[in-house]
Amino acid sequence: MKKVLSVILLAFLYVNTFAQDDVNMGIIPAPVSVKKNPGSFKLDKTVVLVSKDAKNAKSADLLNAFVVTRGGFSLREAKSAGANERAIILSSEGADQLPAEGYTIKITAKNITVTGKDAGLFYGVQSLIQTMPEKKGNQILINAAEISDYPRFKYRGMHLDVARHIFPVSFVKKYIDLMSQYKLNNFHWHLTDDQGWRIEIKKYPKLTTAGASRNGTIIGHHPGVNNDGEVYKGFYTQNEVKEVVAYAASRFINVIPEIEMPGHASAAITAYPELSCFPERDTFVDKNTPWAGSRKGKQVQQTWGVFDDVFVPSDNTFKFLQDVLDEVIALFPSKYIHIGGDESPKEYWKESEFCQKLIKQLGLKDEHELQSYFIQRMEKYVNSKGRSIIGWDEILEGGLAPNATVMSWRGTEGGIAAAKQNHDVIMSPGGPVGLYFDHKQSKSADEPTNIGGLAPYSLAYSYDPMPKELSADQQKYIIGVQANVWTEYMRTPSKVEYFILPRLFALSEIAWTQNSRKDIKNFSEERLPQHLLKLDKTNTNYWVPTPFGQDNPVQKGDQFEITLKEPIPGSKIYYTFDLTRPSELGTLYTKPIKINVAKGAKQVLKTVVITPSGKRSVVTETVLNNGAADVKTK
């Protein structure tokens, strides 16, 4: 029997014509409509950049800065262009007739006109930037076209956990830049947890002198094979928070702070033990957890997981949390304040005489209803400040707070239930849906230490955030979608980048693009390679895709013809058949590989992709099996 293993790809064109030949002109996320026309606009140093409205100055500056980088020249800015001058025109005229955040781009040989208002104009400029190929000679040729676009969902979010590992303000800004370039508009900043309190609260200085520092961190996967014994600490000052919020706002991104309650409270309780049901108890440490230093007293957790020591629902605790939220609300103009509500064990509440008396006093059924009381009390306070709460889907348990927005993370069921109760919902499920970007991106043994689970970008891309179980009236409560980045196993900015890219691109398309316009083949084979090549020229890290089509780990037959194609233009594929790890010392792929496999035997193809900048993919294996018994490869 003859078996042909063929990795069939669209032949990538030279990068100068890449965006021009794609039906979406290289834009991620794909627009609502793209109509390409004959001809092109010649962008050179004689072109005038016209922007009449002072409010559009930042978008004009963004575009001009890109032209300087791409073309090596800047555009003269003016209020109008002469009769014989070619121009790029940024305009808000008529933008009120467009959907919220929508824009249009019209490209002719004479002019490029980008029309939009505020965020809409900003997104139009981002799309125009993505259509621009590399400079050819002294000019950039942009295909004539008409583009119309607006978002599918109004909430398009990315989350970043800085409690487990904190990252410099400079990186948080870079994270926000990446979001804005791909039309994501809500940055969920997870600021507190069991492993660290990361925001300055002036009324409670111990939150950052004690709660922002842990004596060590586990090494390896939970519960850890060792502990590094190094003090890990850090927090953002209020001035730094203001800086990040202003930076995000200039890119039309809303920053949503998360202050966890009533669970994930170890750091706060370490600072102020009276917030615990049992202030005198030592922090519980599993005997299997390697621990640095003494195990006495209240301590910031050095491992990951869920812990029983949660906030006691006392007047003192509510006063503390209200004081904290007063300072948080003053820093964040966001309509939403995220109050967590997830993974809050009830064991201490069950043991607590105070909590049991409170349950009876309030006429509650159980500890779940006590948590609902806790959340509803905090919601009333947040509402009194003119804000609204978001909570993880556990806030459904025991009764949902009246005006709460639910972030559905434990699958989609919580979001569906909340929408049926007429509550706004943000879909953010992990598991089989793939919106937890801390999961591994392939089955390769090379994937770095991670929390577990498999979530390639294709999995996220295939997700539709709109549940089919909902009626048309109920679907209006699904306001958006978000991906989450938990950083237990991400200590450096470079590793965060590796985990979010290219999955962020897939998220942007399911959040923005109309479902009928999604096309995984077009996304993976035409647009994604172009965007990764751009990243490859920067100091940004990312997960390098493996050769397309080499995703079936076992192929059966006796004769194989293997056709490979690099996933990023200009990258190289090296391979081996001798069970050694492929590298530059392996064989460079230049043409289809023909190989015969004897009966009862097998061959193992191992590949690695090396990009123009030297970044490497994980090693991918394909077993070519002609009846051999299963044996593990090296």
N, C-alpha and C positions, 0 to 999 in steps of 0.2 A: 504494500500500500504506500502511496506517495502522499505526504502531508506537507502543505505549504504554510509556513508561519509567516504572515505578511503584516508588517506594521505599516498600514497605509495612511499616508498623510497628504494633505495638500502641499504641493511643492512651494516652499516659502520664497517669496520674491525678494529682491534686494530691498533693503530697508528704505531706500529713497522712494520707492513706489508702494510700499507696504500699505499705509493707511489709505492711499488713493484708490487702490483696487478693491479694498474690502467694502462690502455693502453698507457697513456702519461707519466707514471712514476711520476705522481704528478706535472709535470712541468707546470707552468703558465708564459708566454703564451705557448700554445701547439706547439710543434715543427713540422717541415715539415714531418719528418718521425721518428718513433720509432720501432725498431725491437728487441724484447726481445728474449734472448737466454737462454739455460739451464745453470745453475750454478750461482755463485756469486763471487764477489770480497770481500775479508775479509780485512776491514780497521782496523788496530790496530797500536800500537806504533812502530812496526817493519817496517812499510811501509816507503819507501823513496819518497820524493817529488823532482822530477827532472825538472829543468828548466834551459836550456842552455843560453837563450837569456836574457840579462839584461833588455830589454824592457818589459819582462813579469814578472818582479819582483813584481809589484803591484798586479797582478792577483794571483801570488803564495802566497803573504802575505795574501790576502783576503781568499784564500782557507785554509791556515794553521790556520788563526784566527778562522774560522768557525769550523775546526776540534777540536781545543782546546775547544771551547764552547760546541760542540756536544759530543765529545768523552772524553774530560778530558785529552788529551795528544796532543803534537805537533809532527809534522813530521820532520825528519832530512832532510834538504835540501842539494842537491848535483847536480853536473853537469851530473852525470850518475849513473846508478844502477848496482850493482853486478849481476853476473849470477844467483844467487839464491835468489836475493832480489825481493820482490814485490814492485811495484812502481806506483805512479801517475805521469804521464809525461805531462807537458805542452809544446806544440810545435807549432812553426809557419811554420815548414817545409811543403811545399805543400799548404799552406793557400792561396797563390796567385791564385790558381785554384778555390777557393771557391767564391760564390757571396759576394758582399760587406756586411760586418758585420756578415758573416756566420761562422759556426763552425761545427765540428764533434766531437762526443764522442764515443770511443770504450771501452767497459768494458768487460774484461775477468777475469778469475780466477787469472791470473798472473799480469796483468797491467790494469790501466785506462789511456787512452791517450786522451787528449783534444787538438784538433788542431784548430787553428784560429790565426788571426792577429789583433793586437790592440783591437778594440772593439769586434771583433769576438771572440777572446780568452777570454776576460772578460765575455762576455755573455755565453760562454761555461762553464766557471767556475760557473757562477750563476746558470745555469741549473743543473750542477753536484751537487751543494749544495742542490738544491731542491729535488734531487732523494734520498738523504741520510735519512734513517729512524733513529729513536732513537737508542742509544747504547743498545746492548743486551749483558750483561756480560761485557767483556773488549773489545768488538769489534763492528763494524758497518758492517752489511752485505748489499752489494749493488748488485742488480740484474744485471747479465750480459746482455748487450744490445749494440746496435749500433744506434746512434742518429745522424741525419743530420738535419741542421736547418739554416735558413736565413730569413730576414724580408720581409713582403709583401710591406710595405711602408718605404721610407727612412726617412720621418719626422714623429716622434711619440712624441706628445707633451702633456705637462701639464702646465697649467697657474696658477698663484697665484696673486691675487689682494692684495697688501699691502698698498694701498692708503686709503681704508676705515678703515682697521685695519692693523697695522704693527706687525710683528712677529720677535722674536729674531733671530739673525744669526744662533744660534744653531738649531732652528727649521727649518729654511730654509735649512740647511744642512741635517737634518733628512728627509725633503721632497724630497731632491735630492737623498738621499740614497734609499728611497722607489721607486722612479722613476727608478733608475739604476738597482735595483734588479729585476725589471719587464721589462727591456729592452726598456724603454722610453728614448729618447735621446735629447729632446729639452725642456728647462725650460723657459717659457714665463713669465717674471717678470714685472708685471703691477705696475709701480713705481710712476705714477702721476695721479691725478684726482681732482675732485672738492673738495674732503674731505681731501686732504693732498698731499704735495709734499715730496717724501720720499728718494731722492738721493741728496747728497751734490754736489753742483755746485759752485766751488770756485770763479768764476767770478761774481756770483750773490748770495751773502750770504743771502739776504732776502728770497730766496726761502725756506731756512730751518729755518731761525729765525722767519719768519712770515707765510710762506706758509705751513709749516709742523705742524702747531698748529691750532686746532679749539677749540672754547670756551665751547663746549658741544656736546652731541650726543643724538639723539632722543632715546626714550625708546619705544619698541614695533614696530609694523609694520608701514611702511611709510603711512602717514606722521608723525606718532608717537602719543602716548598718553601722553607723558611727555618728559622732557629733563633732563639728569642726571646732567647738570650744571658743569661737570668736564672738565677741560682743557685736551684735548687729543693731544699728540704730539709725535714726533719721526721721525728719518730718519736714513739712512745708510750712514756712512762716506765712502769716496772713498777707504780707506784702507779695510773697511769691504766688500765693493763690490768686490775688488780684491781678497779677501779671498774666497768669495763665488764662483767667477768665476773659480779660481784655483781648488777649491774643486770639483766643477762640472766637470771640464776638466779631473781630475784624474779618474772620473767615466764615461768618454766618453759622457758627457752631455754638450751641447751647451746652453749658457744662452743668451736669446734674451731680451733686455731691451725694454720697451714701454714708450715713452714720448708722451702723448696725445696731439693732435692738429687737427683741430682748436678748437674743443669743449672740454668739460670736463676740463676747464682751470681756474676754480674759484680760486684754490690755487695759481697758478702763478700770476693771476691778483691781488689777495690780496697783494702779495709781490710787484708787480710792476703794479699799476693801469693804467699806460700809454699803457699797452698791450691791453686794452679794447677799444671798439668803443666809450664808454662814461665813461671816467675815473672819472668824478665827480658824477656819479650815485651811490647810495647805492646798495649794493647787494640785489637783490630781494628775499624776504622771503614770501612764501605763508602764508596767515593768519591762516591757519590750522596747521602750523608747530610750535610746541613748540620750543622756541628759548632761548638760554642762553645769557645774556648780552645785550648790545646795538645792535640795528638794523641799526646803522649809519655806513657809509663807506663801503669799500670793505672788505668782510669777507670770510673765508673758510667755506664752507657749513657744516651745522650740521645735515642735513637730506640727504636722497638718492634721486636719480632721475636725470633729465636732466634740464639744466639751460641755459637761453638765453645769458648770458654774456660770449662770446667766444673771441678768439684772433682776433684782427683787422688785416687785411692783409696788414699792412704797412711795409715800409722798416725797421723801427725800430723793429717791431715784428720779421721779417725774420732775422735781425741781431742777435736779442736775441736768437732765436731758433737755428741758426747756431752755435752760441757760446756754447749753451747748448749741442748740438750734438757733437761739437768738444771734449768736456770733456767726454761725454758718449762713443763716439767711441774709445777714448783712453783707456777706462776702459774695454770695451767689444770687444773681438776679433771676435765676431759673424759676419758671412756674412750678417745676417739680422738685421736691426733696425726697430722696430715696431713703426709706427707713429700714430696709432689710426685711426682717420678719421670717427669715428662713432658718432651718436647721436649729431650732431652739428646743433642746431637750427639756422634759418636764420633771426629771427625777428630783432635782433640788426643790422645786415647787411642791412636789408630792410630799417630801420630807419636812418641809417648812411649816411650822405651827402658824406663823404669820400668814402664809399664803392660803392655808386651809381655812383659817378664820375669815380671810378676805373673800374666798369663794362663797362661803355660807352667807356672809354679810351682804354680798352683792346679788345673791340668789342665782349664782352660776351653777352650771351642771358639772363642769370639770375643768382641768387645767387648760384645755384647748379654748374654752370660753374665756378663761382668764387671760390668755394671750390675745384673744379678740378684744377684750376690755382694754388691755394694755395698748394695742394698736389704735383702737378707736379714740382713746384718751389723747394719745399723741397726735392723731389726725386732727382732732378738734383744735388743738393748739396750733398746729401748722396752718389749718384753715383760717384761724383767727389772725394770722399774719399775712393773709392773702395768697397763700400758696396751697399746693396740693401734694399729696403723698403718692409715691410709687412703692409697692412692696412686692417681694417675691411671692409666688403663688401659695405659699403656706398661709398667707394672711386670709385665705378663704376659709381656713379651718376655724370652726367655732363662730362663724358669722363674719361677713365682710364689712369693713369700715365703709360708711355711706358714700364717700366721694373718692375712694381709692382707685388708682390705676394699678392693674395687676400685670406683673412681668412673669410670664409663664416659662419656667425653666425645666420643670420636671416633666418633660414631654409637652404635649399640646392640650391635654385634658383640662388643666387649670385655666388656660386662656379661654377655652370653649365655654366652660362653666361660668366664668366671669362675664363673658359677652352675653350669655343668656340671662344674666342678672342685670344687664344694661350698664356694665362697667367698661371703661376703656381698657384695652389690652395691648401689651407689647409682646409679641411672640419672640421667645429667646431660648428655644429648646436645644438641649444637647443630645446625647445618645445617637439614635439612628438618623437624626436630622442633620447633625454636623455643625451646629452653631457654637460649639465650645472649641475655641481655637487653641486650647491647651492640650488637645488630643493629638496623637501622632498623625502624620500625613501620608504614611505608607506602611506596608508590612515589613519593610527592610529592617534588618537588625542594626543598621546604622542610625536609625532615628534616635535622637538624644533622649535622655531620661524625661519622661512625661507622666502625666497622671493616668494614662491608659485610654483605651478606646481608639477607634480609627475614624478619622474625619478628613478625607481628602477634599480638595476644593470642589471637586465634581459633586460630592455629596451635598455640600451647602448649596451649590448652584441648582440642584434639582428640587430644592425645597420651595414649596409655595406657602407663604405665611398666612394665606386666607383659608381657614378651615372650610371644607365643603359641607361639614355638618351644620353650619349656621345658615339661617335664612338670610335673605337680602337685608332685612331690617337689622338683624343681629350683626351682620358683617361690618356695618359702619362703625362698630365699636373696636374693630381691629385697626388700631391707628398706626401700627408699624412693626418693625422687626429689629432685633439687635443681636450681635455676636458678643460673646464673653471671653475675656482673657484673664484667667486665673494664673497667678505667677508663683505657685509653690515651687515649680521646677524651672523658673526663668529668673536667673539672678542678674543678667546683664541686658542692656538695651539690644545688643546684637541678637541675643537669643529670642527676645520678644519679636524682633523683626522677622526672624526665621519662622516663628510660629504663625504670624499674622499674614505673611505674604507667601503665595498669592491669594490666600483665602479672603483677604479683605476685598479683592476685586470681585470675587463671586458674590460676597455679601452685598456690595454696592449694586450689583445688577438685580438681585432678587428684591432689594429694597426700593429701587428707582424704576426699573424697566417694567413695562407692561408685560404680563405673562405671555401674551401672544408673540412678543418680540424676542423672547429668550431662545437661544440656540446654542447648545453646549458645543457643537462642532465648530461653529463660527467663533465662539468665545475662546475655546481651547487652541484651535489650530491657526486662527488668523489674527485675533486681537491680542490675546494673552502674550504670545511670543514677543510682540512689539513692545509691550509695556515692561516685560521682564528685561528686555535688552536695554531699555532706558534706565531701569534700576541698576543694571549691571555696570553702567558707566558712572554710578555714584558710589558713595561709601555706605550704601544701604545693604544689609544682609537680606537674604530671602531663601526659601526652599526652592532648589533647582529641580524642575520637573525631569522625570526619567524619559527615555525615548518613548514617544507616543505609541500605544498599542502593545507595549511589552508589559501588559498588566495581567496576563494569564500565566500563572506560575508553572503550569505543566501543559506540555503539548505531546500528543502521542503520534507515532509514525516511524518511518525508517529513513525517509529522505526529506530534507528540509531546505527551503530557500528563505532566508531571513533578510527582510528589507527593513532597515532602520532609518529614522530621520531625526535630526537634532531638534529639540524642542525650543531652542532659542537660536536665532540666526547667528552664524559665526562660531557657535560652540562645536566641540568635537566629542565624538563618542569613541571610547576605547573599550575593548572587550577581551575576555579570555575564555578558554574552554578547559583549562588544566586545573581548575578549582582554586587558582590563586586570585588574589584581589586585583581587579583591573585598575590600572593607572596609566601614566604615560609610557610605562614599560610594557604595557599590553599592546595589542594590535589596534591600530587606528582604523576605524571603520571608514571605508571609501566606496564600497560597492556591496551589493547583496551577497550574503554569505551562503554558500552551498555546502551542506554537510550530510553525510550518511551515518546512521546509527545502527550498529549490528544488532541482530535479534537477541533479546534478553539483556541488552545493555542500555545505557543512557549517556547523554552529554549534558553538561550544565553550562549554559551561556550566562556569563556575568558581564554586566555593562556599567559604565560610569560616564556621566556627561561632565565635561569641563567647559565652563563658559569663557568668553573672551577675556574676562577679568581674572580668571583662575578659580572661580567658585566651583564647587563640586556637588553633584547630586549624590544621593545615597546609592549604594550598589544594589542593582536589581538583578534577580536571578530568574531564569527560565529553564526548566528541566525539559529536555527533549528525550522522551522515553519510548523505547521500543520493547516494552514488556519486561523491564527490569523491576525487581522487587523494590519496595520503598526503602531507601536508606538515606540518612541525613547527609547533606553536603557540608563541606567545611565552611 
